[in-house]
Amino acid sequence: MKIKNDISFILSKWVIGIYFLVAIFGSFLAGDVPIFCNINGKMTSPLISSFFTKSSFNTNYSEESCIMPFIPYSPLNIDKDHPVALSPFDDSKKGISKNKHWLGTDKLGRDVASGMIHGTATALKIGIISVFFAFIVGVSLGMMSAYYKDDGIRISAPLLIAIIVVIPPAIYYMIMEWVIFNPSVLYFLSACLVGTIIFGASISWINKSDYFKKHNVPIDMLLLKVIEIRKSFPGIFILLALVSLFAVPSIWNIVFIIALLGWTEFARFARAETLAVKEENYILSVKVLGFSDVRILVGHILPNILPTLIVMVCFSIGSAVLLESTLSFLGIGLPVEEVTWGKMMAEGRNMNAWWLVVFPGLAIFILILSLNRLATGYQKSKFARLL
């Protein structure tokens, strides 16, 4: 049966699409901020305004003049009338169906359904962003390693010394700035991009000089040794050690750690696929035509190895979501106010509240199962035309 007609593959795509929609529009589905309000004949949208300003919503507005989300509770709201764990079958608000806790509450009276919806955004944010960075770093190094091998890159000894002296301190100060001053993500990424461009241009200019003797850089051997060293240590031990380095818990700390642990897998697969493709006749032809190495790597090799890498991306996102849930379950790495599926399951572990374990666990199971089924489907379709 063709993959296009595979019901489980099609269903997995729809399920993942629903997860994305819930993550994007979570604030419209669950929250205590009105979507639209009619105040003295004037239409306003406090929810949309809250995306652009830090000002809090005026709670004096009556619900009769406002359109509230389907679940009118934020994941941190405590039901003062019922500050206990309510099961989904308890009548928390008799006669008012829109204020019912559809999936129950935790021991503090916080709505489980709202936590499930907002936890979806946290899980996908960490999974996708961490895999994105791991993909960029791992694929770039893996392709360069296979393409240049140990004799394709030649640099002078002074330039090599300059790289060794400049790069480690630069990385150290960037990490310390992130940890201590906690800048915005946009500012941090912009600074990294500008620094990389300036440093790369300087290296290119120095390397063109014929004054110093050039030596081969064994990039392939170095990459393989780094991968071997990474594989020799259990990932969970490295993760716990890295988490302890950050004084302030943050989602971006977890993203950085997962990307740091996961890039070696992308590098290994990218290297293997590039080695298989680089000796093809069309690659040799474009070399003869004088195409630049960057154009060959990005324009001719990358599109041919991308189907295999997409399979890796699907599996890696599932692994990142599971790793984030594990850390949340253990209560490390993430801020206290961050709502995650793992934290909800951890609360259900310490009390007789089956719904706190079943619903988040089911959400994790369905998401990872769908991602793995999607990866298997793309693996069967060699050219991944379904994208």
C-alpha positions in Angstrom: 0.0 0.0 0.0 1.3 3.4 -1.0 2.1 5.8 1.8 -0.4 8.3 0.4 -3.2 5.9 1.1 -1.9 4.8 4.6 -4.6 5.7 7.0 -2.3 5.8 10.0 0.1 8.1 8.2 -2.6 10.5 7.3 -4.1 10.4 10.8 -0.7 11.1 12.3 -0.4 14.3 10.1 -3.8 15.5 11.2 -3.0 14.7 14.9 0.3 16.7 14.7 -1.6 19.5 13.0 -4.1 19.6 15.8 -1.3 19.8 18.4 0.2 22.8 16.5 -3.1 24.6 16.4 -3.7 24.0 20.1 -0.2 25.3 20.8 -0.7 28.4 18.6 -4.2 29.3 19.7 -3.9 28.0 23.3 -4.7 31.5 24.8 -7.9 31.6 22.8 -9.0 28.2 24.0 -8.1 28.5 27.7 -7.4 31.6 29.8 -8.8 34.2 32.1 -8.4 37.1 29.7 -11.4 37.9 27.5 -11.1 37.6 23.8 -13.5 40.5 23.0 -15.3 42.9 25.3 -18.0 45.5 24.6 -17.4 48.3 27.1 -19.7 51.3 26.8 -20.4 50.5 23.1 -16.7 50.1 22.3 -15.2 46.8 21.1 -11.8 45.9 22.6 -9.7 42.7 22.6 -7.8 42.4 25.9 -6.3 39.1 24.8 -4.8 40.4 21.6 -3.6 43.5 23.4 -1.9 41.4 26.1 0.4 40.0 23.3 1.9 43.4 22.8 1.8 45.0 26.3 2.6 43.9 29.8 -0.4 45.7 31.3 -2.8 43.4 33.1 -6.5 43.0 32.3 -9.0 44.9 34.4 -10.9 42.2 36.2 -13.8 44.6 37.0 -15.3 43.9 33.6 -18.3 41.7 33.8 -18.4 38.4 31.9 -21.8 39.4 30.4 -20.1 42.1 28.3 -17.1 39.9 27.3 -16.5 36.8 25.2 -14.3 34.5 27.3 -12.2 31.5 26.1 -13.9 28.1 26.0 -12.1 27.3 29.2 -12.2 30.5 31.3 -9.3 29.5 33.5 -5.6 30.1 33.1 -3.4 27.2 34.1 -2.3 29.1 37.2 -5.8 30.1 38.4 -6.8 28.6 41.7 -10.5 27.8 42.1 -11.1 29.4 45.5 -14.5 27.7 45.8 -12.9 24.3 45.4 -9.2 24.3 46.4 -9.0 20.6 46.3 -8.4 17.9 43.6 -11.6 17.4 41.7 -12.0 14.5 39.3 -13.6 15.1 35.8 -16.8 13.5 37.1 -17.3 15.9 40.0 -19.8 18.7 39.5 -17.5 21.7 40.3 -20.0 24.3 39.0 -23.5 22.9 38.9 -25.7 24.5 36.2 -22.8 26.5 34.6 -21.3 24.2 32.0 -18.9 26.8 30.6 -17.2 27.1 34.0 -16.9 23.4 34.6 -13.5 21.8 35.0 -13.8 19.3 32.2 -10.7 17.3 33.1 -10.7 18.0 36.8 -8.3 20.0 38.9 -5.1 19.5 40.9 -4.8 19.6 44.6 -4.7 23.5 44.5 -7.8 23.8 42.4 -6.0 24.6 39.1 -7.8 23.5 35.9 -6.2 20.4 34.3 -7.7 21.1 30.8 -6.1 24.6 30.8 -2.8 23.1 31.9 -3.0 20.5 29.1 -3.6 23.2 26.5 -0.8 25.5 27.6 1.5 22.6 28.2 1.2 21.7 24.5 2.9 25.0 23.6 5.7 24.4 26.1 6.4 20.9 24.8 6.4 21.8 21.1 8.4 25.0 21.7 11.2 23.1 23.4 11.1 20.2 21.0 11.1 22.2 17.8 13.5 24.9 18.7 16.1 22.5 20.3 15.9 20.2 17.2 16.3 23.2 14.9 19.6 24.3 16.5 20.8 20.7 16.7 19.9 20.3 13.0 21.8 23.5 11.9 25.0 22.7 13.8 25.0 18.9 13.3 24.2 18.9 9.6 26.7 21.7 8.8 29.5 19.9 10.6 28.6 16.5 9.2 28.5 17.7 5.6 31.7 19.6 6.0 33.4 16.6 7.6 32.4 14.2 4.7 33.0 16.7 1.9 36.5 18.0 3.0 37.7 14.9 4.9 41.1 15.4 6.6 42.9 17.2 3.7 40.3 19.5 2.2 40.8 22.5 4.5 44.2 24.1 4.9 44.9 27.0 7.2 48.1 28.6 8.5 49.5 28.0 12.0 49.0 31.6 13.2 45.3 31.5 12.1 44.8 28.2 13.9 46.3 29.6 17.1 44.1 32.7 16.7 41.0 30.5 16.4 41.9 28.5 19.5 42.6 31.6 21.5 39.5 33.6 20.3 36.6 31.0 20.0 36.6 29.4 23.5 36.6 32.7 25.4 34.0 34.1 23.0 31.7 31.1 23.7 32.4 31.4 27.5 31.5 35.1 27.6 28.4 34.5 25.5 27.2 31.8 27.9 27.9 34.0 30.9 26.1 36.9 29.4 23.1 34.7 28.8 23.2 33.3 32.3 23.9 36.5 34.3 22.2 39.2 32.3 19.5 37.1 30.7 19.2 39.2 27.5 16.3 38.8 25.1 16.5 35.9 22.6 16.5 38.3 19.6 19.3 40.3 21.0 21.4 37.2 21.8 20.9 35.7 18.4 21.6 39.0 16.6 24.9 39.4 18.6 25.9 35.8 17.7 25.2 36.4 14.0 27.1 39.6 13.9 30.1 38.1 15.7 30.1 35.1 13.5 30.0 37.2 10.3 32.9 39.4 11.5 35.0 36.5 12.7 34.3 34.5 9.5 35.3 37.5 7.3 38.5 38.0 9.3 39.4 34.3 9.0 38.8 34.3 5.2 40.9 37.4 4.7 43.8 36.1 6.8 43.7 32.7 5.2 44.1 34.1 1.7 47.5 35.3 2.6 50.4 33.2 1.2 52.9 34.5 3.7 52.5 31.6 6.1 52.7 27.9 5.3 49.3 26.2 5.4 48.5 22.9 7.1 45.7 20.4 6.7 42.9 20.5 9.3 41.7 16.9 10.1 38.0 18.0 10.5 36.7 14.5 9.8 38.9 12.9 12.4 38.0 15.6 15.0 34.3 15.2 14.4 34.4 11.5 14.8 36.4 11.7 18.0 33.9 14.2 19.4 31.0 11.9 18.5 32.8 9.0 20.1 33.4 11.0 23.3 29.8 12.1 23.4 28.6 8.5 23.0 30.8 7.3 25.8 28.8 9.3 28.4 25.2 8.6 29.2 23.1 11.5 28.0 21.0 11.8 31.2 24.2 12.3 33.3 25.4 15.0 31.0 22.0 16.6 31.0 21.8 16.7 34.8 25.3 18.1 35.1 24.6 20.9 32.6 21.3 21.8 34.2 23.1 22.4 37.5 25.3 25.0 35.8 22.4 27.4 35.3 21.4 29.3 38.4 18.1 30.6 37.0 15.7 27.9 35.5 14.5 28.8 32.0 13.0 27.1 28.9 16.0 28.4 26.9 18.4 26.5 29.2 16.6 23.3 28.4 16.6 24.1 24.6 20.4 24.8 24.7 21.1 21.5 26.6 18.9 19.3 24.4 20.5 20.9 21.3 24.0 20.3 22.7 23.2 16.7 23.3 21.4 16.1 20.0 23.6 17.6 17.3 26.0 14.7 17.2 23.2 12.4 15.8 22.5 14.8 13.0 26.2 15.2 12.3 26.7 11.4 12.1 23.8 10.9 9.7 24.7 13.9 7.6 28.2 12.7 7.3 27.2 9.2 6.2 24.7 10.5 3.6 27.2 13.1 2.2 29.8 10.4 1.8 27.3 8.4 -0.3 26.3 11.3 -2.5 29.6 13.2 -3.0 31.0 10.7 -5.5 27.9 10.7 -7.7 28.5 11.8 -11.3 26.4 15.0 -11.1 28.4 16.2 -8.1 31.7 15.5 -10.0 30.2 17.4 -12.9 29.4 20.5 -11.0 32.9 20.4 -9.5 34.4 20.4 -13.0 32.2 23.3 -13.9 33.8 25.3 -11.2 30.9 25.7 -8.7 31.9 26.9 -5.3 32.0 24.4 -2.4 29.1 26.2 -0.6 26.9 26.0 -3.7 27.7 22.3 -4.1 26.9 21.5 -0.5 23.8 23.6 -0.2 22.4 23.4 -3.7 23.2 19.9 -4.7 24.1 17.6 -1.8 21.7 18.9 0.9 18.5 18.5 -1.2 19.5 14.8 -1.8 20.2 14.0 1.8 17.2 16.0 3.2 14.7 13.1 3.2 16.8 11.1 5.6 17.4 14.2 7.8 13.6 14.9 7.9 13.1 11.4 9.3 15.7 12.2 12.0 13.9 15.5 12.7 10.6 13.7 13.4 12.3 11.2 15.8 14.4 13.9 17.5 11.4 16.1 18.2 9.6 13.2 19.9 12.8 12.5 21.9 13.1 16.1 22.9 9.5 16.3 24.1 10.0 13.1 26.1 13.2 14.5 27.6 11.5 17.7 28.6 8.6 15.8 30.2 11.2 13.7 32.1 12.9 16.8 33.4 9.6 18.4 34.4 8.6 15.2 36.1 11.8 15.4 38.2 11.2 19.1 38.9 14.5 20.4 37.4 15.4 22.8 34.7 12.2 24.7 34.2 10.7 27.7 36.1 8.1 27.0 38.7 5.4 29.0 36.9 5.9 27.1 33.6 3.1 24.7 33.0 4.2 21.3 31.5 2.8 17.9 31.1 5.6 16.4 33.2 4.8 18.6 36.2 1.2 17.6 36.1 2.1 14.0 36.1 4.5 14.5 39.0 1.6 16.0 41.0 -0.6 13.1 40.3 2.2 10.7 41.4 2.0 12.0 45.0 -1.8 11.8 45.4 -4.8 9.7 44.5 -5.7 11.7 41.4 -5.6 9.4 38.3 -6.6 12.2 35.9 -3.4 14.1 36.6 -1.4 11.1 35.2 -3.7 9.8 32.6 -4.4 12.9 30.5 -0.9 14.3 30.3 0.6 10.9 29.8 -1.9 10.2 27.0 -1.0 13.6 25.4 2.7 12.7 25.4 2.0 9.2 24.1 -0.2 10.3 21.2 2.3 13.1 20.2 5.3 10.8 20.2 3.5 8.0 18.5 2.3 10.3 15.7 5.8 11.8 15.2 7.3 8.3 15.0 4.6 7.2 12.6 5.3 10.3 10.4 9.0 9.5 10.5 8.4 5.9 9.4 6.2 7.1 6.6 8.8 9.5 5.2 11.4 6.8 5.6 9.3 4.5 3.3 8.9 7.3 0.8 12.5 7.8 -0.4 12.1 11.2 -1.9 9.6 12.5 0.7 7.3 13.9 -2.0 4.5 14.1 0.5 6.1 17.2 2.0 
